[in-house]
Amino acid sequence: MHFGVLGSGIIGLTTALELQKEFPTARVSVIADRFNEDTVSYVAAGIFRPGTSFMGPTQEITQQWMTDAFNYWDDLRRSKEAPLAGVCQLSGYIYSRTSPSIVRNHFIEKLLPVYRRATEEELKLCQGGWKYGSFFTTCLTESRLFLPYATKKFLENGGEVVRQHVSHFFEVPKGYDVLLNCTGMGAKELCSDQHLVPIRGQVLKVRAPWVKTAFYGDYDTYVLPGFETVTLGGCRQFDSYNTEWCKYDSMAIRERCYDLLPSLRKAEIVRECVGLRPHRSVVRVEPELLTNSEGRRLKVVHNYGHGGYGVTTAPGTAKYAVGLVRDLLAGNSKL
């Protein structure tokens, strides 16, 4: 049995590891032309906090993705490999002056170990005259550490990496029983998927070791401490393909984050990063049977369109995708 995983970001690597777990005797190849710092995953702050509009094929399946993903990250956090994998526990606050619904999250209120209303005293921890707030405890995954950790684990399990750019599915050599499409924004051309759009994001990584708690404010403002730096964000620019750093976005992010936490003004800026989040209104995790003009057939399971929540949900959609692979091979698929 030979599986090919297209894409080496966090979706591709968690999917490859899940394949090795469920099919221990199978051959698994990751096929990609971008790795580690060249992937969108590398830029992500990596906090487990899904957007409330995130949606899979059904509400039940989506919630299962969340549960499976959190359990994966939390189990890894509790293991001795946590520092190598870049996974830790993080607590934080979500503030809003606008609406109490903004500080609620139906996906995780019962899933996380702590998710509660912020007290009046806690609303005053940050400047801004906040009216509503929640306190929560979750996991954070630093992709800068997790991507090489996952790659090493994949290779140690007998996996192989093939450096290749794939423009069409049938460019992939014959011999793969199933291909798993984890190409993120690459799926727009690969699948001619007009439902997939980029949401541009820009963040600053600063050195502020005194910040130990996460903070969210209105207008996509966030301060997220990681292993070595603190991520300041952000912006969500729908259908923007601009991968260049923008000084005006940087100024706006700094102003909002400095207003939220004035001590950040003295923080050294380490780097500024830009990424295009692969957004799809319904995340695509489904099988497809492809046939070319020569009659060659390919079994494909798609796993892309996670938007800004790839790190959050990757292990959950990986488990679901590998379940679809099992159904395909057993002849139980709805195709």
C-alpha positions in Angstrom: 0.0 0.0 0.0 1.4 3.4 -1.0 -0.1 6.8 0.0 0.9 10.2 -1.3 0.4 13.3 0.7 0.5 16.5 -1.3 1.7 19.4 0.9 4.1 19.7 3.8 2.4 22.3 6.0 0.7 21.4 9.3 -2.3 19.8 7.5 0.0 17.6 5.3 2.3 16.5 8.1 -0.4 15.6 10.6 -2.2 13.7 7.9 1.0 11.8 7.0 1.5 10.9 10.6 -2.1 9.7 11.0 -1.7 7.5 7.9 1.4 5.9 9.4 -0.5 5.3 12.7 -3.5 3.7 11.0 -1.6 1.9 8.2 1.7 0.9 9.9 2.9 -1.3 7.1 2.1 1.1 4.3 4.5 3.3 2.4 3.8 7.0 2.9 5.3 9.8 0.8 5.0 13.6 1.4 5.2 15.4 -2.0 5.8 19.1 -1.8 8.0 21.9 -3.1 7.8 24.1 0.1 8.9 23.1 3.6 9.1 24.6 7.1 9.7 28.3 6.9 8.3 28.4 3.3 4.8 27.3 4.4 2.0 29.4 5.7 1.9 27.2 8.8 5.3 28.6 9.9 3.8 32.1 10.4 0.8 30.9 12.5 0.7 31.8 16.2 -0.8 28.4 16.7 -3.3 28.9 19.6 -6.1 26.4 19.9 -9.0 28.8 19.5 -11.2 28.1 16.4 -13.3 30.8 14.8 -17.0 30.4 15.5 -17.8 30.5 11.8 -15.4 27.6 11.0 -17.5 24.8 9.3 -17.1 21.3 8.0 -19.8 19.3 6.2 -22.0 19.2 9.3 -22.0 20.7 12.8 -21.5 17.3 14.3 -18.5 16.5 12.2 -17.0 19.9 12.8 -17.3 19.5 16.6 -15.7 16.1 16.3 -12.8 17.6 14.5 -12.4 20.1 17.3 -12.6 17.4 20.0 -10.1 15.2 18.2 -7.7 18.0 17.5 -7.7 19.4 21.1 -7.1 15.9 22.5 -4.2 15.4 20.1 -2.5 18.7 21.2 -3.3 18.2 24.8 -1.9 14.7 24.9 1.2 15.9 23.2 1.5 18.8 25.7 1.4 16.3 28.5 4.1 14.1 27.0 7.8 14.4 27.5 8.1 15.4 23.8 6.2 18.6 24.4 9.2 21.0 24.4 10.6 19.4 21.2 7.1 19.5 19.5 6.6 23.1 20.6 3.3 22.5 22.4 2.5 24.2 25.7 -0.5 25.3 27.8 -1.6 28.9 27.6 -4.3 30.9 29.4 -5.7 34.2 28.1 -8.5 36.7 27.9 -10.9 37.7 25.1 -12.2 41.2 25.5 -14.8 43.2 23.6 -16.6 46.6 23.9 -19.1 45.6 21.2 -21.0 42.4 22.1 -21.0 39.6 24.7 -21.3 37.1 21.8 -17.8 38.0 20.6 -16.2 36.6 23.8 -18.2 33.3 23.5 -17.2 30.2 21.5 -19.6 27.3 21.2 -16.8 25.0 19.9 -14.6 25.1 23.0 -16.6 26.3 26.0 -17.2 22.7 27.1 -14.0 21.3 25.5 -11.3 23.3 27.2 -10.4 22.7 30.9 -11.3 26.3 31.7 -13.6 28.7 29.8 -15.5 31.2 32.0 -16.7 34.8 32.1 -14.1 37.4 33.1 -14.6 39.2 36.4 -15.0 42.9 36.7 -11.4 43.1 38.0 -10.1 41.1 35.0 -11.8 43.4 32.6 -9.5 46.1 33.9 -6.3 44.2 33.4 -5.9 45.8 30.0 -6.6 49.3 28.9 -9.6 49.9 26.7 -12.8 50.1 28.8 -13.8 46.5 28.1 -17.4 45.6 28.8 -17.3 41.9 28.1 -14.7 39.2 28.5 -13.9 35.6 28.9 -11.0 33.7 30.5 -9.8 30.4 29.0 -7.0 27.8 29.2 -5.9 26.1 26.0 -2.9 24.8 24.0 -0.5 26.6 21.9 1.6 25.0 19.1 4.7 26.8 17.8 4.9 25.7 14.2 8.5 26.7 14.0 9.2 23.8 16.3 6.3 21.4 15.4 7.0 21.3 11.7 10.6 20.0 11.9 9.5 17.7 14.9 6.7 16.2 12.8 9.0 15.8 9.8 11.6 14.0 11.8 9.0 11.7 13.4 7.5 11.0 9.9 11.0 10.1 8.5 11.8 7.9 11.6 8.6 6.0 10.9 9.8 5.1 7.4 8.2 7.9 5.5 9.8 9.6 2.5 9.8 13.2 1.3 9.6 13.9 -2.5 10.5 17.4 -3.6 8.2 18.1 -6.5 5.8 20.9 -7.6 2.4 19.4 -8.6 0.3 21.4 -11.0 -2.0 18.5 -12.0 -2.9 15.4 -10.0 -1.9 13.2 -12.9 1.7 14.6 -12.8 2.1 12.4 -9.8 3.8 9.1 -10.8 1.7 6.0 -11.0 1.7 3.6 -8.0 -0.2 5.5 -5.3 -3.2 3.8 -4.0 -4.6 7.1 -2.6 -3.5 10.7 -2.8 -4.3 13.1 0.0 -4.6 16.7 -1.1 -3.3 19.0 1.7 -2.1 21.8 -0.6 -3.8 24.8 1.1 -4.0 27.7 -1.3 -2.4 25.5 -3.9 -5.7 23.7 -4.2 -7.2 26.8 -5.9 -5.3 25.9 -9.1 -4.9 22.2 -8.5 -8.6 21.7 -8.1 -9.9 24.8 -10.0 -11.7 25.6 -6.7 -13.3 29.0 -6.9 -14.6 28.6 -3.4 -11.1 28.8 -2.0 -9.9 32.4 -1.3 -6.9 33.8 0.5 -7.3 35.8 3.7 -4.1 37.8 4.1 -2.6 38.1 7.5 0.3 40.0 8.9 1.9 39.7 12.3 4.9 40.9 14.3 7.1 38.7 16.4 8.5 40.6 19.3 10.8 39.7 22.3 8.6 40.3 25.4 9.4 37.5 27.9 7.4 39.2 30.6 4.2 38.5 28.7 2.9 35.1 29.9 -0.8 35.5 29.1 -2.7 35.8 25.8 -5.0 38.8 25.1 -7.6 39.3 22.4 -9.3 42.7 21.7 -11.7 44.0 19.1 -10.7 44.4 15.5 -8.6 41.3 15.2 -6.2 42.5 17.9 -4.2 39.8 19.7 -1.1 39.3 21.8 0.0 35.6 21.9 3.1 34.6 23.8 5.0 31.6 22.3 8.3 29.8 23.2 10.7 32.5 22.2 8.7 35.5 20.9 5.2 37.1 21.3 3.0 37.3 18.3 1.2 40.6 17.8 -1.7 40.8 15.3 -3.4 41.1 13.2 -5.4 41.6 10.0 -7.8 39.6 7.8 -7.8 40.9 4.3 -10.3 38.9 2.2 -9.2 37.9 -1.3 -5.8 39.6 -1.0 -2.8 37.9 -2.7 -0.3 40.4 -1.4 2.6 38.5 0.3 4.6 41.7 0.8 5.0 43.2 4.3 2.9 46.4 4.6 4.1 49.3 6.8 0.6 50.6 7.3 -0.7 47.2 8.6 2.3 47.1 10.9 1.6 50.6 12.3 -2.1 49.6 12.9 -1.2 46.4 14.6 1.4 48.0 16.8 -1.0 50.8 17.8 -3.8 48.4 18.8 -1.5 46.0 20.6 0.4 48.8 22.4 -2.9 50.3 23.5 -4.0 46.9 24.8 -0.7 46.2 26.6 1.5 49.4 26.9 4.5 47.5 28.1 4.9 46.1 24.6 6.2 49.5 23.4 9.6 48.5 24.8 9.6 45.1 23.1 12.2 44.4 20.4 10.7 43.6 17.0 12.3 40.3 15.9 10.6 39.9 12.5 7.4 40.7 10.6 5.6 37.9 8.7 2.9 37.7 6.1 0.8 34.7 5.1 -2.2 33.9 2.9 -4.7 31.8 4.9 -6.5 29.3 2.6 -10.2 30.0 3.4 -13.2 28.0 2.3 -16.6 28.7 3.8 -17.0 24.9 4.1 -13.6 23.2 4.8 -13.2 20.5 2.1 -12.4 17.1 3.6 -14.0 14.6 1.2 -13.1 11.8 -1.3 -13.0 12.2 -5.1 -12.4 9.7 -7.9 -10.5 11.3 -10.8 -10.2 9.9 -14.4 -8.0 11.5 -17.1 -8.4 11.3 -20.9 -6.3 8.2 -21.1 -8.5 6.4 -18.6 -6.1 6.5 -15.7 -8.0 6.7 -12.4 -6.9 8.3 -9.1 -8.4 8.0 -5.7 -8.1 11.4 -3.9 -9.1 12.5 -0.4 -9.1 16.3 -0.1 -8.1 18.1 3.1 -7.8 21.8 2.7 -9.5 25.2 3.2 -8.9 25.6 7.0 -8.4 29.4 6.7 -6.6 30.8 9.8 -7.4 27.6 11.9 -5.1 25.1 10.3 -3.0 24.6 13.4 -6.1 24.4 15.6 -7.9 21.8 13.6 -5.2 19.9 11.7 -5.2 16.7 13.8 -9.0 16.5 13.8 -9.3 16.8 10.0 -6.3 14.5 9.5 -8.1 11.8 11.5 -11.3 12.3 9.5 -9.4 12.3 6.2 -7.7 9.0 7.0 -11.1 7.5 7.9 -12.2 8.4 4.4 -9.1 6.7 3.0 -10.1 3.5 4.9 -13.6 3.7 3.5 -12.3 4.2 0.0 -10.1 1.1 0.3 -12.8 -1.0 1.8 -15.3 0.1 -0.9 -17.5 1.8 1.6 -17.2 5.2 0.2 -20.2 7.1 -1.2 -18.3 7.7 -4.5 
